[in-house]
Amino acid sequence: MNSLVGIGVSPGVAVGKACRIAQITSVGPIPATPRKVFDSLNLVVADLERAAKTVELDIVRDVLGVQAMMASDPALIEAIGARLSQDIEYKDVRPDIIDSFRGFKTALSALGGYFAERIVDLDDILSQLLNKLAGTEHQLINLAEPSIVIADELTPSDTAHINLNYALALVVAKGGPTSHAAIVARGLGIPAIVGCKRALEIEDGSVLLVDGRQGKIYIDPKATEVESAQLREEALRARAAAVVGPGRLKDGSHITLLANVSDVNGAIEAAAAGADGIGLLRTELLFIDSTSEPTVEDQVATYKKIFDLMQGRRVIVRTLDAGSDKQIPYLNSSKEQNPALGIRGWRLTRTHDAVLERQLEAISKAAEGISLELWVMAPMVSTPAEANDFATRARALGIKKVGVMIETPAAAIHAEKVLLEVDFGSIGTNDLAQYVMASDRMDSRLSDLATTWNPAVLRTIQIACESANKLNKTNGVCGEAASDPYLAAVLLGLGVTSLSMVPSAIAEVREFLSTLDLATCVEVATLALNADSAQEAESLVKENLQR
């Protein structure tokens, strides 16, 4: 076993010793009273809130905050209470607690997609509760030297207890492109590979070469393998750093390169990366981090900080995308058979209309007096009527540029009618791929299906772009697909007018596209559309664009 393969989710090359992280789990019966169980759950919540305030990495802090809210969910407390109803000391509360969590896990698993990935968070909370009751609590994992972290899964509490300053790379057996491990690695700027089923076969202390770009792990690599991988990575980064300024193709065609951000720090990174602006400003964190709806004033203060950093540039704000994978207790309180297909995004107007009205008001007020190109779009819009409803409300508040996310097959197929109601569209490739292929994009077993490379997904994008072009409307991409230079070229060939991605990907995408002309992009897009599978599409494109 000289090499292993997984899903590369954060580019880069790292060489170092493997450090396996074992999950701490209690074993045996746990005698306790209901009061002790609830007291222990409160302690878990307190621990999560404390960690969220002290952990250095922003994205870990955000996830820990969400976990604290999940652990304090009244529905969870009620479920536990229904099984531990007698005021006695039970001989073993473990089975009842596990059963209490099982219903939540089953619901999450049935949803698929990013939402199913949150099972890790629920499992993490369950593990912490059982460990708390059994007295086997998480201890800080001190990496004694720079190491490559190997784990079955990497939970938020794991990352809160690991000295990530010594993490050279992450290799995880489970998970997908938007799993916690992937998000953490991109935040740290280190290579990462997830969905590597044989990761736990790697012996502790083994010397590894991790290539996060290719999704490969070499065990006890030869010096020539290390040198080749490092030189290739250095060359790619050097070329990327050499190309600055606005995005342009080889034939001079201008390409708008934007950044996906969630907070002020993201805006700072976007500016440093030379982004033309923000192509996706996620607004969920402000709501997730609060136990009740943030006031208009609080929202204005937050948005204004980001707008100030982006003066003179474009900022596309996505209105609240609560629901499905981003449950907010005070908004998503009703049980749904399938939340991924339920009340989420703009559909919240059916249950919490005033919340979205106040958010639009806050966005409009925050932009007052600031010189920027403000665009605002609504997520999960599927019909012309929904698009018209959003546009009417936003324009009434003085927002001049309004658009919608194209992330459902309905919105893409009827884009000619949907986009007629607004000024622009923005394709969310993450959800679109999942819905088109009916495949959980977080399940590594389905990674060959739930990918934008799939010809069916690419054809759906092409349909939306053709409609947008007929209407002379811009139609960008703000999903993960835009971060892949080869896929970015295909998207341009399909008619996409702008690309928005994580800030760290901008330099490489800018440089790669500068070597291509539009005709070449159209050519490789045609190859991908005519392929029989995602793998064939990706292989054909890379073969034709190999440098």
N, C-alpha and C positions, 0 to 999 in steps of 0.2 A: 504494500500500500504506500506508493510514493506520492500520490496526489488525491485530493477530494474535490468535489464540485458542489457549489451551492448557488444561491442567487446573490450576485454582487449588488449591494445597495448603497455603498459609499466608496468612491474611487480612491485609488492610492495603493502604494506598495509598502509593506512592513515586514521586517525580519526580527524574530525574537523567540524567546522561550514561551511555551504554552503554560498557561495557568488556568486550571479547571476550577470553575466555581460551582460548588455543590449546593443545592437548595437545602436549607435547614428545615426539617420537618419533624414534628413530634410523633412518637409512636406509643401504642398502648392506650388503655382506658384513661379517661380524664374525668374524675369525679368532681362535680361542682353543682352549685345552686343556680337557679335562673339569675339571681341578683349578681352572682360572680361573673356569669357569662356577659351580662349587659355592662357591668363595670369594666370587664376586660375589653369589650368592644369599644367602649368610650375611651379607654387607654390607647387602643389602636388608632382611633380617630385623632387623639391628641398627638400621638407619635407622628402620624402622617402630616398633620398641620405644622408641627415643629420642624420636621424635615423639609417641608415645603418652604419654610422661611429661611433655612440655613444652607440648603444645598446650593452649590455654585452654578450649576448648569441650568439655564432658564427653562429649557424644555422639560427637564426632570422635575423642576419645581412646579410647573404647570400640571403635569400628570399626577404628581403626588397630591396636589390640591383637589383634583377631580376625584382621586381615590378617597380622600377624606370625606367628600360629599357622598360618594357611593356607600361608604361604610356607615354613614349616619342617616341613610335613607329610611324614612319611617316604614316603608313597605318591607324592607329587610328586617327591621326590628320586629315588626308585626309577625312576619313569617317565623322568626325564631321563637317568639312568644307563643305562637300557636302550637308549637311542638314541645315547649318547655313551660307548660301552663301551671304545673303544681309547684307550690312553694316548699320544695323539699330538696335534699341533696341527691342528685341522680348519681348512680354508680358510674355511668359513662355518658357524657353529653356529646361526645364526638359524633355518633351517628345522627343525632337530631340536628346538630349544627350543619353537618354536611348536607343533610336533606333540605335544610332551609335554604342553602345556597344553590342546590341543584336546580330548582325551578328557574332561578335567574339565569344560570348557565345554559339551560336548555333553550330558553327564549333567545339568548344572545347567539347561540350556535345556529339556531334556525334562521336567523336573519342573514347570516353570511356577511361577506364584505368586511369593511373596516370595523363594523360593529362587532363581528365575531371575534376580532382581535382583542376586544376588551374583556374577553373571558379571562385573559391573562391577569388583568387588573382584579377581577373578582376572585380568581384563584389565589392571587397574592394576598388579598384581604383575608380570605379564609385561612390561609397558611399562617398569617400573622396572628389571627385570633386564636387558633389552636395552639400555636407556640406560646402565646401569652398565657393561656390557661394552664399549659403544661410546664411553664417555666423554662422553655428552651428558646429564648429570644435571639433575634438576629444580632450578630456581633460584627463590628467593622472588619471588613476584609482588606487588610493592608497588603498591597502588592509590594514586595520587598525590592523589586527592580522593574524596569520597563518590561512589560509582558504582553502577550497576546491572550486575551480573555476568551476562554472556551466555556460554553454553557449550553444546557438543554434549552432553556428559555432565559431571557434577561428581563426581570421584572423591575418596575420602578423602585421597589424597596431594595432590590439588589444593587441598582446603580446608586442609590442613596447611601449604600454602605460599602461601596468600593472606592478606593482611591484612584479615580479615573485619570489623575495626572500621570499615572504610570501605564495607562492602557495604550498600547501601540496599535491594536486592532481588535475587532470583535468578531468571533465566529460562533454562530448560534445554530442549534439543530433545528429549531422550529421558527415559525414567523414568516412574514412577507415583507415587501418593500416599504410598508408604512407601519411596521411593528415598532415597538418601543426601542429595540436594539438599533434598528435602522435610523430612527429619528435621533437617538443619542449620538450615534457615530457621525452623522452628518453635522450635528451641532458641535461636536468636538473636532471635526475635520480629520477623522482617522478612517482607514479602510474598514469595511464591514461586509461580512457574508452571512446571510441567513438561509434557512431552509436547507442546511447541510445535514442530511439525515445521519451521516456517520461521524459527526463532529465529536461525539463522546467516545469514539474509538481512539481518539488522539491521546497519547499518554502525557501525563503531567510532566513538564520539563522538556518536552520534545522541541527541537528547533524547527520553526515554521517560517515559510515564506507565504504571506497572504497578499493576493492580488485582488483587491476589491473591485477593480474595473472589470476583470474577466470572471470573477466569481470562483477563483481557484485557490486551493491551499496545497502547498508543496511541503511534504514532511522530510526533514533532513535534506534540504535542497543542496544541489551542487553549487559550487561557487559561480559557475558559468550561468546557471539558472537565475541566481540572485542578481548577478551583474546585468544580465539581459533585461530582466524585469525592471530593475531600477533605472537603467539607461532609457528604456522605452517610456517610463513614467516621467522622468526628468525632461525628456525631449518634448513630450506632450504639454507639460506645464510651462516649459520655456517658450514654446510656440504660442501658447495661450496668452502668456504675459506680454508678448511682443506686439500683439494686436490691441490697440486701444481706440477709443472714440466710438461713434455710433456704429451699430451693426450694419454691415454691407456685404452683399454677395460679390463675387468676383466680377460680375458684369455691371456693378455699380448700383444695383437695386438696394434700396434702403430696407432694413429689417428692424422693426421695433423690438428691443430686448428689455423685458420687464422682470420684476422680482416678485415672488410670493412671500409675503411677510405676515406676522401675527401681532407684532408689538413694536415698541419704539426701537428696541435693539435690532430687530429685523430691518427696520427702515435705515438704521445706521449702516448695517451690512450692505444693504442695497445701494446706498449712495457710494460706499467705498468700492463696490464692485463695478461702478460705472453704469448702473442700470438707467434706462431711459425714464424709469419711474416704477411705480408699483402696479403690477397687473392683477394682483389678488391680495387685498387687505382683508384677512379673516377677522371677523369681529366677535367670534364666539367666546374667546378667552375672558373678555370683560364680563360676560354674563356667567360663565362657568365659575369664575373666581369669586362670585358673589352669592350669598344665600337668598337674595331677592333681586328683583330687577334693578339694575343700576339706574340712577336718576338721569334725566336729560343732561343735567349739569356735569355729572361724573363722566358721562359719555363724551360730552363736548370737550372736556379737559383732556381726555385720552386721545381722541381723534386729532385734536389741534396740535398736540406734540408731534404726531407723525406727519401731519400736513406741513408743519413748519420745516421739518427736515427735508421735505420734498418740494420746496418752493421752486416754481419754474418747470416742474415736471408733471407727468400724468400720474394720477392716483385713482385706481379702480377699487372702489369699496364694495365688498359683498355684504349684503344685509344678513342678518342673523340666520345661520344655518343650523339651528337647534333641531334635535330629533335624530332618529336613527342611531348613528354611532356617537353623536354628541348630545347625550341626554342631559337636560337641565331640569332638575326636580320640580322647580316652581313653574315650569312651562310644559314639561312632558310628563304630567302626573297620571294621565289616563293610560290604562293597559291597552296595548295593541297586539293583535295577532302577529303582525309583521311590520314593526316600526320602520324598516327600510323602505317600505312602500306605503307608509302612513303619513301622519301629520308631521312634516318636516319642511325646513326651508320656508318659502313663501306661503306654503299651505298653513302655516301658523295663523294666518289671517282668519282661518275658519274657527280658531279657538282662542287666540290671544291677539286680536286685531290691533288693539291699542298699543301693544308692545312694539310692533313694527312701525306704527305711525310715529311713536315717540323716538324710535331710532332714526327714522328718516329726518325728523325735526332736528335731532342732535347732529347728524352728519351735515345737514345744511348750515346750521349755526356755526359749527366748527370751522367751516371753510370761509366764513366771512372775514374779509380783510387780508386773506392770504392769497398770494398769486400762485395758483396752481391749476392744472387741468383736471377738474373733478368729474369722474365718471362713477356712477353707482349702478350696481346690478343686483338682481334677485336670484337666489338659487332655487332649484327644484321647480322650475316653471315648465309646464308641458303643453299648455294651450294658448291660443291667441287671446282668449278672454283673460287669462291670468297675466299675460304680458301687458295687456291694456290696463288692467287694474293697477299693476305696479307703476307703469309709466304715468298714469293719470295722477296718482298720489304723489310721486316724486316730483313731477313737474309743477304741481300745485305749491310745493314748498320751495320752488326756485332752483331745483336741481335740473340743469340744462341737458346733461348727457346721461341717458338712462339705457340700460341694457338688461339682458338675461343670461343666465348660465344655460348652455346647451349640454345637458348631462343625462337626459332621458332619451330613449329612442324616439318617442313621440315628438319631442322638441326638434330633434335633428331631421326627422322625416318631413315634418311640417314647418321647417325653418322658414320657408318662403312666406308663410302666413304669420308665424310667431314673430319673426324679426321685422315684419312690416309695422308692428305696433311700437317698436323701440328703435334706438339709434345704433346698437351694436350687440354682438353676441360674444360669448366666451365659453369655449368648450372645456368642460371638466372631464378629462380623459379617464381619471381614476374611476368615477362612478359610471361613466358612459360604457367603458369596457366591461365592467361588471354586469350592467344591465343588459347590454347587447348579447353577451355570452352566457348569461344566467349562471355565472361562476363566481364564487367567493374569491375576491382578489387577495385576501389575506391568507388563504389556504395554499401552502406551498405545493400541495399535491395537484393543484389546478393552475399552477403558474403558467403552463403552456396555453391555457385558455383565456384566463383573465388578464390579458395584456393588450395594449394598444397596437402591438405588432400584428394582431390577428387581422387578416384581410377583411373580415366582416365588420370589424370596428373601424378600420381605415375607410371602408366604403361608406359607412354611416357618416363619418367626418366629412368625406368628400361631398355627400349629398347636402349637408348643412352649408358647406363652403360655397357650393354652386349656387344655392339659394341666396346666400348673403351677397355674392358677387353680382347676381342679377339685380338685387336691390341697391347695389352700391353701398352696402353696409360692411363695416369691419367685423371680422370674426376671428378672434384670437384663440390661443390655447393656454390654459393656466394649470393644467394637470401635470403630473409627474413626467409625462412623455416628453415635454419640452426640454427637460434636463439632459436627455440623451441626444448627443450631437447628430448621430445617424438618423434617429427618428425625427429630429427637428427638421432635417433636410427633407424627409418624406412629407412631413406636415406642410412645409412650404409648397411642395409640389402638388399637394392636394388643394391648395388655395388658401391656406391659413395666412392671416395678415400680420399677426404679432405672436410672440412667444414669451410666456412668463414662467419663471422657474425659481428654484432655490438660488439665492445670491451667489453661492459658491460655484454654481455651474455656468454662470454667465460668461466668464472669460474663455472657457474652453469651447462653448457653443459659438461664441463670437468668432473665435479664430478659425474653427472648422468651417463655418459657413462662408467665411471670407475666401475660401479656396474653391468654392462652387459657384456656378451660375444657375439661373432659374431653370434653364432648359435641362440641366443635369438633375435638378431636384424633381422636375416633372417626370423625367425618365425613370428615376429610381422609385418614385411613387407608383408609377405604372407597373413596375416589376413587383412591388409589394402587393398591390391590389390583385394581381393575377396569380399570386402564389397560392398554394393549397393549405398552408399552415403558417402560424406565427413564426415558427422556427425557420421555415423556408424563406419567408419574407425578409426576416432579419439577416439571414445568411446571404441572400442575393444582394441586398442593399450594401452590406459591409464589403462583400466581394467586389462590387463595382466602385465603391468609394474608398477602397483601401489605399492608404498613402505609404 
